[in-house]
Amino acid sequence: MKIVILAEKPSQATSYSKAFNNSNKQEGYIEVSNEYFNGETKITYGFGHLVELFLPEQYDEKYKKWDINNLPIIPSPFKFKIGKGKKTQFNIVKKLLSEADQIIIATDADREGENIAWSIINQSGIDVRDKIIKRLWINSLEVSAIQNGFNNLHDAEQHYSSYIEAQTREFSDWLVGMNASPLYSISLGKQGIKGVFSIGRVQTPTLYMIYKRQMEIEHFKPAPYSELVVHVNTGSSVFNAKLDPLKKFDNREQLNSFLSENKLMLVNDHHNADSNSNLGVIKDVIKDQKKNPSPKLFSLSTLQAKANKSFKASAQNTLDAVQSLYEKKFLTYPRTDSQYITNEEFSYLVEKINEYCAFAHVTSEVTHREPRKRYVDGKKVQEHHAIIPTKTIPTVAQFEKLMPLEKSIYEMVLKTTIAMFLNDLHYNEQIIMIESGLATFKATGRVITNPGWQSLFKSNNKKGQLDSEEFLPNVEVGQEVYVDLVDEDRVTTAPAAYTEGTLITAMKNAGRELSEDQKEVLKETEGIGTEATRASIIERLKDKKYIGLKNNNLIVSTSGTTLCKAVELQPLLTSPELTAQWEMALHDIGQNNRTQQAFLEQIEKFVLKLIEEVPGQISSDQNLATQINSQKEMVAEEKEKLDMGVCPVCKKGHIIDRGKFYGCSNYNSENPCKFSLPAKWSGKTIPKGAIKDLVTKGGTRVIKGFKSKSGKTFSAKLRMLNNKLIFDFDK
């Protein structure tokens, strides 16, 4: 029997090969010994997606040029191609698959892994009815986990519906993107905004979330309000208490009315009152011993949010770091939406807990050696469990070789896992209720008695004690106290701008305004996007220049704002509602409760609706027109800043700043002008003023800071000679 193991990429295939006693690397595959299977065994691999969907122009040449009259583009059937530069490897995989008696799908154990594997298998043209097809399903690339996986293979049919779900998502995203992107680009182009505008099922509502928050901040008007606070004096100590229930007063009239109704007087008004106006009485004292368990284990989203808050790491950089740690066999599978593990994982963690503690220099007592539902619940683990350390702990040398972010991520995951075994955070909570006039005030104090797991994460303050809330004195019910009532003026604050961390969380929790059934689906499917795609969606928005970063906050660009004002005319493109409806249907497909054909028919209707409505909306909406004019003015100003003057060669184009060089704007015409000037010359970035002098005058003043090949610094003029840049040492 010939057995072929299909991995997702070369590094994964190499990890698999280490689970066998012997291996022999060949071109495009690895021969391995057959301890687990009865027959000749080879491991081959893709480079991620070996197979890709056709682009529109590959169906028909007419689609090369965008024309609204050519929309909609609805392939029937969808066609696939081999990715650029991947044909040689695909042919190797195809040959091995055709020769195999048994195929073991060993791509990443998730929906996209299923899609990658079955796309390759289907494109190879083999008859799967003649093959035995199994599925390797593991959470770690450790040798022991791989060996266990090979000894407990799943039937491939068990996961096939996940492939259909992923493929349907891919088809529907193609239909929306390949129709809506040209539709909006052409329609905005007719209004004078040139360029390509990218629309995506998840990308567009994500952009709109950032835009909506930015608009809330920009249009926010601080509103003054006041709160009542009492300074309570027992004779031996002073503490503060707030009105209970808490109440905000929008104006002086509201405040004065409340004071009058409750027989209260502010401290500044005491000169008008009798001597007992500031007396109060202790109405109740509640003392309670409480405890808090450690934080839940990490899913990818919660890890990305925490890493962004702690290290300012982007969602993509965090994913890259945890993926690298997974491939180094130090952490488990990263693209998980679960914060739970099963009893199986807990068993090896508790066996290794002393080693984990030694690595992390944790000396706290391990008190919880039994699984607790907060962390260990097999019913809540679907495809993959939470991100935890593997049995393989890095050596000191291995740890030192990690990238800085990898070190930080590993320590964060390790300590969060260790915390599960440590004592809970114990504290004494004291609540004092004070009655003054007819009103009640409440003070809450909290004193940590045992920091437990918190000692792993919380730094000591200057006094060497862990931070606590305000300490309250011992008082008795019925005790009279003096109270000074003050009104504290405050103002409302704008909502915080999204960071990548808070955006990831918002995407995960999207859909609060939806119907109950949609909310339930978003809860099951983890909101907008998936654990595997959210980081790439944010990166795509940055690459398209729709958003940028300022002090770790996400901001929407001018072009991003224009796009948002255009798409908000189609609410289904901007709200979580569209995602909820799609995810409900896709989830049903994955459960074999809905067909791919029925779902795609609905998507096609949606595309037709867009094509019918969008051009008219964009041409007639006044808010959008205002934004378009604003963008035109900004583009004109930017062009003026970037324009270094008329090209000295063709005399038609203008010399434009293109980042690493300055080039003629006429470079793409029928008779292209290739004239250019470098932005950097002999180790010196040429000032823009000097570039302008070269273009308009042919030479510059003396410029300091050039470096010779020997590393010496010198000064010189620059001038043009036969349209070439040279030094001019003539002082």
C-alpha positions in Angstrom: 0.0 0.0 0.0 1.2 3.5 -0.9 0.4 6.2 1.7 0.7 10.0 1.1 0.5 12.5 3.9 -0.5 15.9 2.6 0.9 18.8 4.8 0.1 22.5 4.4 3.7 23.7 4.0 7.3 22.4 4.1 8.0 23.3 7.7 4.9 21.3 8.8 6.0 18.3 6.7 9.4 18.4 8.4 7.8 18.4 11.8 5.7 15.4 10.8 8.8 13.6 9.5 10.4 13.8 13.0 7.7 11.6 14.4 9.1 8.7 12.3 12.2 6.8 13.0 13.7 7.4 9.6 13.2 10.0 6.9 14.8 10.8 3.6 14.2 14.3 2.0 13.4 14.3 -1.8 12.4 17.1 -4.1 8.9 18.1 -3.0 8.4 15.3 -0.5 9.9 13.3 2.3 10.2 9.5 2.4 9.6 8.2 5.9 9.6 4.8 7.7 6.2 3.2 8.2 5.8 2.6 12.0 2.1 3.6 11.9 1.0 2.4 8.5 1.3 -0.8 6.5 3.1 0.4 3.4 5.4 2.9 1.7 4.8 6.3 3.2 5.7 9.8 1.8 5.0 13.2 3.2 4.3 16.0 0.6 3.1 19.5 1.0 1.7 22.7 -0.5 2.9 26.2 0.0 -0.3 27.1 1.7 -2.7 27.6 -1.2 -1.3 25.8 -4.2 -4.7 26.3 -5.9 -6.4 29.7 -6.3 -9.6 30.9 -7.8 -9.6 32.4 -11.4 -9.5 36.2 -11.6 -12.3 37.7 -13.7 -10.1 38.3 -16.8 -9.2 34.6 -16.8 -12.8 33.9 -17.5 -13.1 36.5 -20.2 -10.7 39.1 -21.6 -13.3 41.8 -21.5 -13.1 41.9 -17.7 -9.5 43.2 -17.9 -10.9 46.7 -18.3 -13.5 47.6 -15.6 -16.8 48.5 -17.1 -20.0 48.8 -15.2 -21.8 47.3 -18.2 -19.9 44.1 -17.7 -21.3 43.6 -14.2 -22.3 41.3 -12.6 -19.5 38.8 -12.9 -20.9 35.4 -11.8 -18.8 32.4 -12.8 -20.6 29.1 -13.4 -18.8 27.1 -12.4 -16.0 28.7 -10.5 -12.6 27.7 -11.9 -9.3 27.2 -10.2 -5.7 27.7 -11.2 -2.2 26.8 -9.9 -0.7 29.7 -8.0 2.2 31.6 -9.6 5.5 29.8 -9.1 3.8 26.8 -7.6 3.3 24.6 -10.6 6.4 22.4 -10.1 5.3 21.5 -6.5 1.7 21.0 -7.6 2.8 18.5 -10.2 4.9 16.6 -7.6 1.9 16.5 -5.2 -0.5 15.5 -8.1 1.7 12.6 -9.1 2.0 11.3 -5.5 -1.7 11.6 -4.9 -2.6 9.7 -8.1 -0.2 6.9 -7.1 -1.5 6.7 -3.5 -3.8 4.0 -2.1 -4.3 6.1 1.0 -4.2 9.8 1.5 -3.9 11.4 5.0 -4.9 15.0 5.0 -2.5 16.7 7.4 -3.0 20.4 6.7 -3.9 22.7 9.6 -6.8 21.2 11.5 -9.3 23.9 10.7 -11.8 25.0 8.0 -9.1 26.7 5.9 -6.8 23.7 6.2 -9.7 21.5 4.9 -10.1 24.0 2.0 -6.4 24.0 1.1 -6.3 20.2 1.1 -9.4 19.4 -0.8 -8.7 22.2 -3.4 -5.4 20.5 -4.1 -7.0 17.0 -4.2 -9.8 18.1 -6.5 -7.4 20.1 -8.8 -5.2 17.0 -9.2 -8.1 15.2 -10.9 -7.8 12.0 -9.0 -10.9 9.8 -8.3 -11.2 9.9 -4.6 -13.6 6.9 -4.7 -10.5 4.8 -5.4 -8.6 6.1 -2.3 -8.8 5.6 1.4 -8.8 9.2 2.8 -8.0 9.9 6.5 -7.6 13.1 8.6 -4.8 14.0 11.0 -6.3 16.2 13.7 -3.8 17.6 16.3 -3.2 20.7 18.4 0.6 20.6 18.7 3.6 19.8 16.5 5.4 18.0 19.3 6.5 14.5 18.3 4.3 12.9 20.9 1.2 14.8 19.7 2.0 13.9 16.1 2.5 10.3 17.0 -0.7 10.2 18.9 -2.5 11.8 16.0 -1.2 9.2 13.5 -2.4 6.5 15.8 -5.9 8.0 16.1 -6.7 9.2 12.5 -10.2 10.5 11.8 -12.2 9.6 8.7 -11.9 12.5 6.3 -15.6 12.5 5.7 -16.0 13.6 9.3 -14.6 17.1 8.4 -15.6 17.3 4.7 -18.5 19.7 5.4 -16.0 22.2 6.9 -14.4 22.2 3.4 -17.7 23.0 1.8 -18.3 25.7 4.3 -14.9 27.3 3.7 -15.2 27.0 -0.1 -18.7 28.6 0.1 -17.2 31.5 2.1 -14.4 31.8 -0.5 -16.9 31.8 -3.4 -19.2 34.4 -1.8 -16.3 36.7 -0.8 -15.2 36.5 -4.5 -18.6 37.4 -5.7 -18.9 40.4 -3.5 -15.3 41.6 -3.9 -15.1 41.2 -7.6 -18.4 42.9 -8.3 -18.6 45.5 -5.5 -15.0 46.7 -5.8 -15.2 47.7 -9.5 -18.8 49.0 -9.0 -17.7 51.5 -6.3 -14.4 52.3 -8.0 -16.2 53.2 -11.3 -19.0 55.0 -9.6 -16.7 57.1 -7.4 -14.4 57.6 -10.5 -17.3 59.3 -12.3 -17.5 61.8 -9.4 -13.8 62.6 -9.9 -12.2 60.3 -7.3 -9.8 58.1 -9.2 -8.3 54.8 -7.9 -9.3 51.3 -6.8 -11.7 51.0 -3.9 -11.7 47.6 -2.3 -14.9 46.1 -0.8 -15.0 43.0 1.3 -17.6 41.0 3.3 -15.6 41.4 6.5 -13.2 44.1 5.5 -15.8 46.8 4.8 -17.9 46.5 8.1 -14.6 46.4 10.0 -13.5 49.7 8.4 -16.9 51.1 9.1 -16.6 50.2 12.8 -13.4 52.3 13.0 -14.9 55.1 11.0 -18.1 55.2 13.1 -16.0 55.4 16.3 -13.9 58.1 14.8 -17.0 60.1 13.9 -18.3 59.7 17.4 -15.0 61.1 18.8 -14.9 64.0 16.3 -18.5 65.1 16.9 -18.4 64.5 20.6 -19.3 67.6 22.7 -18.2 67.3 26.4 -21.2 67.8 28.7 -20.6 69.1 32.3 -22.2 67.3 35.2 -21.6 66.9 38.9 -21.6 64.2 41.5 -22.2 64.3 45.3 -19.4 63.0 47.5 -19.1 63.1 51.3 -15.8 63.3 53.2 -16.6 61.2 56.3 -14.7 62.0 59.5 -15.0 59.5 62.4 -12.8 61.6 64.7 -9.8 59.4 64.2 -9.8 58.9 60.4 -11.3 60.3 57.2 -12.7 58.4 54.1 -14.8 59.2 51.1 -18.2 57.9 50.1 -20.4 58.4 47.1 -24.2 58.8 46.7 -26.0 55.5 46.5 -27.5 54.9 44.1 -25.0 56.9 42.1 -26.7 59.9 40.5 -25.3 62.5 38.0 -26.7 66.1 38.0 -26.7 67.8 34.6 -27.3 71.3 36.0 -27.5 73.3 39.2 -31.3 73.2 39.3 -31.3 69.4 39.4 -28.6 69.4 42.1 -30.4 72.1 44.3 -33.7 70.3 44.0 -32.1 67.0 45.1 -30.4 68.7 48.0 -33.6 70.3 49.1 -35.7 67.1 48.8 -33.2 65.1 50.8 -32.4 67.8 53.5 -28.8 68.0 52.4 -26.4 71.0 52.4 -23.1 71.4 50.7 -20.1 72.2 52.9 -19.8 75.7 51.4 -23.4 76.4 52.6 -22.8 75.4 56.2 -22.6 79.0 57.4 -26.4 79.2 56.7 -27.2 76.1 58.7 -27.3 75.0 62.3 -24.4 73.1 63.9 -25.8 69.7 63.2 -26.2 70.2 59.4 -23.1 68.0 58.7 -23.9 65.1 61.0 -24.3 61.6 59.6 -24.8 58.1 61.0 -23.3 54.7 60.0 -26.3 52.8 58.7 -24.7 49.5 57.9 -21.3 47.8 57.8 -20.8 44.8 55.5 -17.5 42.8 55.7 -16.9 39.9 53.4 -14.0 37.7 52.5 -13.9 37.2 48.7 -11.7 35.6 46.1 -11.1 35.9 42.4 -9.8 33.1 40.2 -7.0 33.7 37.7 -7.8 35.0 34.2 -9.2 32.6 31.6 -6.7 30.9 29.2 -6.0 32.6 25.9 -7.9 32.3 22.6 -6.1 34.0 19.7 -8.3 37.0 19.9 -7.8 37.5 23.7 -4.1 37.0 23.3 -4.0 39.6 20.4 -5.9 42.1 22.5 -3.7 41.6 25.6 -0.5 41.8 23.5 -1.6 45.0 21.9 -2.4 46.5 25.3 0.8 45.3 27.0 3.4 45.6 24.2 1.6 47.7 21.5 2.0 44.7 19.2 -0.2 44.6 16.1 -2.7 41.7 15.7 -0.7 40.4 12.8 2.7 40.5 14.6 1.1 38.7 17.6 -0.3 36.0 15.3 3.1 35.7 13.6 4.9 35.3 16.9 2.5 32.7 18.3 2.6 30.8 15.0 6.4 30.8 15.2 6.2 29.5 18.8 3.8 26.8 17.5 6.2 25.7 14.8 9.0 25.7 17.3 6.8 23.3 19.4 6.7 25.6 22.4 3.0 26.6 22.2 -0.1 24.8 21.0 -2.2 25.6 17.8 -2.7 29.4 17.6 -5.8 29.9 15.5 -8.3 28.9 18.2 -11.4 30.6 19.4 -11.6 28.6 22.6 -10.5 29.6 26.1 -10.9 26.1 27.5 -8.8 22.9 27.5 -9.9 19.3 28.0 -8.8 16.9 30.7 -6.2 15.5 28.4 -4.3 18.8 28.2 -4.8 19.4 31.9 -3.2 16.1 32.7 0.1 16.9 31.0 0.1 20.5 32.4 -0.2 19.3 36.0 2.6 16.8 35.4 4.8 19.5 34.1 3.7 22.4 36.4 6.9 22.3 38.5 9.1 22.6 35.4 6.9 25.5 34.1 7.2 27.3 37.4 11.0 26.8 37.5 11.3 28.2 34.0 9.2 31.3 34.9 10.9 31.6 38.3 7.6 31.2 40.1 8.0 30.2 43.7 4.3 30.4 44.7 2.6 27.3 46.0 0.7 25.2 43.5 -2.7 24.7 45.2 -5.1 23.6 42.5 -4.1 20.3 41.0 -7.6 19.3 40.1 -9.4 20.6 36.9 -11.8 23.5 37.4 -14.7 24.2 35.0 -13.5 27.8 34.5 -10.5 26.4 32.5 -11.2 22.7 31.8 -14.4 21.9 29.9 -14.2 19.5 27.0 -17.8 20.4 26.0 -16.6 23.9 25.2 -13.7 22.8 23.0 -14.8 22.3 19.4 -11.9 22.2 16.9 -9.1 23.4 19.1 -8.4 24.1 22.8 -7.0 27.3 24.3 -3.4 28.4 23.6 -1.2 26.8 26.3 2.5 25.7 26.6 3.4 22.3 25.1 5.3 19.7 27.0 8.4 21.1 25.3 9.9 23.8 27.5 12.6 25.9 25.8 16.1 25.7 27.1 17.8 29.0 28.2 19.7 29.0 24.9 16.6 28.4 22.9 14.7 31.1 24.7 17.5 33.6 24.2 17.3 33.0 20.4 13.6 34.0 20.3 12.6 37.3 18.9 11.6 39.9 21.7 7.9 39.6 21.0 8.1 35.8 20.9 9.7 35.9 24.4 7.0 38.2 25.7 4.2 36.1 24.2 5.6 32.9 25.5 6.0 34.3 29.0 2.4 35.7 28.9 0.9 32.4 27.9 3.1 30.4 30.3 2.3 32.6 33.3 -1.5 32.7 32.5 -1.4 28.9 32.4 0.6 28.6 35.6 -1.9 31.0 37.3 -4.6 28.4 36.8 -2.8 26.2 39.3 -2.1 28.9 41.9 -4.1 30.1 44.8 -7.0 32.5 44.0 -6.6 36.2 44.8 -8.1 36.6 48.3 -9.2 39.9 49.7 -11.4 41.4 52.4 -14.1 43.7 51.1 -15.7 46.2 53.4 -18.8 48.3 52.6 -19.9 51.2 54.8 -23.3 52.8 54.3 -23.7 56.3 55.7 -27.0 58.1 56.1 -27.0 61.9 56.0 -30.3 63.8 55.7 -32.6 61.6 53.7 -29.8 60.3 51.4 -27.5 57.3 51.6 -23.8 57.2 50.7 -21.6 54.2 50.1 -17.9 53.6 50.6 -16.2 50.4 49.4 -12.7 49.3 50.6 -10.7 46.3 49.5 -7.6 44.9 51.2 -5.7 42.0 49.6 -5.0 39.3 52.1 -3.4 36.8 49.7 -2.3 37.9 46.2 -2.2 34.4 45.0 -1.9 34.2 41.2 -1.9 38.1 41.0 1.7 38.1 42.1 2.7 36.7 38.7 1.5 39.8 36.9 1.3 42.7 39.3 4.4 44.7 40.1 5.0 46.0 43.7 4.4 49.6 44.6 6.9 51.8 46.4 5.9 50.5 49.8 6.6 46.9 48.7 2.9 46.1 49.0 0.5 45.0 46.2 -1.9 47.7 45.2 -5.2 47.7 47.0 -8.3 49.9 47.0 -8.8 52.5 49.7 -8.5 51.0 53.2 -11.6 51.8 55.4 -11.5 52.2 59.2 -13.4 50.1 61.7 -16.8 51.7 62.4 -20.0 50.5 64.1 -23.6 50.6 63.1 -25.3 53.6 64.7 -22.1 55.5 65.1 -22.4 59.2 64.5 -19.8 60.8 62.1 -19.2 64.2 60.6 -19.8 64.5 56.9 -18.7 67.3 54.5 -20.9 67.1 51.4 -19.2 68.5 48.3 -20.3 68.5 44.6 -17.5 67.5 42.3 -17.7 69.0 38.8 -16.9 66.6 35.9 -17.4 66.4 32.2 -18.4 63.5 30.0 -15.6 62.0 27.9 -15.5 60.9 24.3 -15.3 57.1 23.6 -11.8 55.8 23.2 -10.4 55.4 19.7 -9.9 51.8 18.6 -6.6 50.1 19.0 -5.9 46.9 17.2 -6.4 45.1 20.5 -9.8 46.7 21.2 -10.9 46.4 17.6 -10.1 42.6 17.7 -12.3 42.4 20.7 -15.1 44.5 19.1 -15.0 42.3 16.0 -15.2 39.2 18.2 -18.2 40.7 20.1 -20.0 42.4 17.2 -23.7 42.2 16.8 -25.2 43.6 20.0 -27.9 45.4 18.1 -29.0 42.3 16.2 -32.0 40.1 16.7 -31.7 37.4 19.3 -31.2 34.5 16.8 -28.5 36.5 15.0 -26.8 37.4 18.3 -26.7 33.7 19.1 -25.0 32.8 15.8 -22.5 35.6 16.2 -21.7 34.2 19.7 -21.2 30.8 18.2 -19.2 32.0 15.2 -17.2 34.6 17.2 -18.6 37.7 15.5 -17.1 39.4 12.5 -14.3 37.4 10.8 -12.6 34.4 12.3 -9.7 33.9 14.7 -7.6 33.1 11.6 -8.6 36.1 9.5 -9.0 39.2 11.8 -5.4 40.1 11.8 -5.1 39.9 8.0 -8.2 42.0 7.6 -6.7 44.8 9.7 -3.4 44.5 7.8 -5.3 44.7 4.5 -7.0 47.9 5.6 -3.6 49.3 6.5 -2.1 48.2 3.2 -5.0 49.9 1.3 -4.2 53.1 3.2 -7.8 53.2 4.5 -6.5 53.3 8.1 -3.3 54.2 9.9 -1.9 54.2 13.4 -1.3 57.2 15.6 -0.1 56.6 19.2 -1.4 53.0 18.8 -4.9 54.3 17.9 -6.5 53.4 14.6 -7.4 56.4 12.5 -9.4 56.4 9.2 -7.7 58.2 6.2 -9.4 60.6 3.8 -9.9 57.9 1.2 -11.2 55.5 3.9 -13.7 58.2 5.0 -14.8 58.6 1.4 -15.3 54.9 1.0 -17.3 54.7 4.3 -19.6 57.6 3.3 -20.2 55.7 0.0 -20.9 52.3 1.5 -23.1 53.6 4.3 -25.7 54.1 1.7 -25.9 50.3 1.7 -26.3 49.4 5.4 -25.9 45.7 4.8 -22.3 46.4 3.7 -21.5 48.2 7.0 -23.4 46.6 9.8 -22.8 43.3 11.6 -26.2 42.2 10.3 -24.8 41.1 7.0 -22.1 39.1 8.7 -24.7 37.5 11.0 -26.9 36.4 8.1 -23.9 35.0 6.2 -22.4 33.3 9.2 -25.8 31.7 10.0 -26.0 30.3 6.5 -22.3 29.2 6.4 -22.7 27.6 9.8 -25.7 25.7 8.5 -23.6 24.5 5.5 -20.9 23.3 7.8 -23.6 21.3 9.7 -25.1 19.9 6.4 -28.3 21.8 7.0 -28.1 24.1 4.0 -26.7 23.7 0.5 -23.9 25.8 -1.1 -26.1 26.4 -4.2 -28.9 28.0 -2.2 -26.6 30.2 -0.3 -24.7 31.5 -3.4 -28.1 32.2 -5.1 -28.8 34.6 -2.2 -25.4 36.2 -2.6 -26.0 36.7 -6.3 -29.3 38.5 -5.6 -27.4 40.8 -3.2 -24.8 41.6 -5.8 -27.5 42.4 -8.3 -29.1 44.7 -5.8 -25.8 46.6 -5.3 -25.3 47.0 -9.1 -28.9 48.4 -9.4 -28.7 50.8 -6.6 -25.2 52.0 -5.9 -24.4 54.2 -9.0 -27.6 56.3 -8.4 -26.9 56.6 -4.7 -23.3 57.8 -5.2 -24.2 60.3 -7.8 -27.0 61.9 -5.8 -26.0 61.8 -2.1 -25.0 65.3 -0.8 -23.0 64.2 2.2 -20.9 62.0 0.0 -20.5 64.9 -2.5 -19.2 67.1 0.3 -16.6 64.5 1.3 -15.6 63.9 -2.4 -14.9 67.7 -2.8 -12.9 67.6 0.4 -10.8 64.7 -0.8 -10.3 66.4 -4.2 -9.0 69.5 -2.4 -6.7 67.4 -0.2 -5.4 65.4 -3.2 -4.7 68.7 -5.1 -2.7 70.1 -2.1 -0.7 66.8 -1.8 0.1 66.9 -5.5 1.3 70.4 -5.2 3.5 69.5 -2.3 4.9 66.5 -4.2 5.4 68.3 -7.5 9.0 69.2 -8.0 8.5 71.0 -11.3 8.2 70.4 -15.0 10.3 67.4 -16.2 13.5 68.7 -17.8 13.6 65.9 -20.3 10.1 65.5 -21.9 8.9 69.0 -20.9 5.4 67.6 -20.5 5.2 65.6 -17.3 6.0 66.8 -13.7 8.6 65.3 -11.4 6.7 63.6 -8.6 7.9 62.3 -5.2 7.5 58.5 -5.4 9.1 57.6 -2.0 12.5 56.1 -2.9 13.0 58.2 -6.0 11.5 61.1 -7.9 10.1 60.3 -11.3 8.3 61.9 -14.3 4.5 61.7 -14.2 4.6 61.0 -17.9 6.3 57.5 -17.4 3.1 55.6 -18.3 2.1 57.4 -21.5 2.3 56.1 -25.0 5.8 57.7 -25.3 6.9 57.1 -21.7 9.5 59.4 -20.0 11.8 57.4 -17.8 13.7 60.3 -16.2 14.2 60.0 -12.5 16.3 61.3 -9.6 17.3 59.3 -6.5 15.9 60.3 -3.1 19.2 59.3 -1.5 22.7 59.8 -2.9 26.0 58.8 -1.4 24.4 58.1 2.0 22.6 61.4 2.1 18.8 61.9 1.7 18.6 64.8 -0.7 16.4 67.7 0.6 13.2 68.3 -1.3 14.3 71.9 -2.0 17.5 70.6 -3.6 15.5 68.3 -5.8 13.4 71.2 -6.9 16.5 73.2 -7.7 17.9 70.3 -9.8 14.7 70.1 -11.8 14.1 73.8 -12.3 17.7 75.2 -12.2 19.9 72.2 -13.0 21.9 72.5 -9.8 21.9 73.0 -6.1 23.7 74.9 -3.4 26.4 73.1 -1.3 24.8 70.1 0.6 26.5 68.7 3.7 26.5 65.1 4.8 27.5 63.0 1.8 29.7 59.9 2.6 32.5 58.5 0.5 33.1 54.8 -0.1 35.7 54.9 2.7 33.1 56.4 5.1 34.4 59.9 5.1 31.8 62.8 5.2 32.1 65.5 2.7 30.1 68.5 1.2 29.3 69.2 -2.4 26.9 70.7 -4.8 24.8 68.5 -7.2 24.0 69.3 -10.8 22.6 67.7 -13.9 24.9 66.7 -16.8 23.2 65.0 -19.8 20.2 64.3 -17.6 22.4 62.5 -15.1 23.1 63.5 -11.5 26.8 64.3 -10.7 28.7 66.0 -7.9 29.9 69.5 -8.5 32.9 70.4 -6.3 33.3 73.9 -7.8 33.0 76.1 -4.7 
